């Protein structure tokens, strides 16, 4: 009994908070949209999300973080309701050279992920860019199930 209780406690501590995916695309208006998907260790407290570019704050859900003047009134960050995704919308995104953007999630721990973004290489944002991998997984699973039935 004690072994089981100990194992459950250790497994609870083993599930670490992490950023699982950082994707970017261009909106119809040619603005940058980045989605930072993350896993949390617990439901509370509500995580804080901050996007930076070369250590300058592009936007944050933390009101105490000052947005860099370069991004004033251009960068908006929000935690998407019902999913563990933090979204950055950046207007006036230039295409002069690749830029490094970092998404930082702070809850009980602080974790981050960095991605290099080059405007000319970005795809147009679409439902496919958000849900394409899930659709592909579903189609592949159905194909494998049908194939297994005939074997």
C-alpha angles and dihedrals in degrees: 000000000000091000091054092049091048092049092051091050093048092048089052090055092044094062100090130196111249146160105247103183140007115193134173137195142161121258122222087265090055093250123140120255120186126185119200111195117197145173122227133211094220142001094251144090100036107249123248117225125201130178119202135182114204089340093308115121109244093178142325143189086225108094089202092064113090116224113232110253089239089067099036110140090358105076122064125177127192138168106237111239116249096006134074096246131118114203130204121198114190121184122201093031107179125218100211098112142342115285132201115231123188126200114203122191117195123189118124089333131027117237132169145181130201129210132183111230124199114181097213090056097049122109123225113269112251143150086267092058090053101039104017096104092052091048091049091049091051094049092047092048092051091049092051092047092051091046092050090051092059095047 
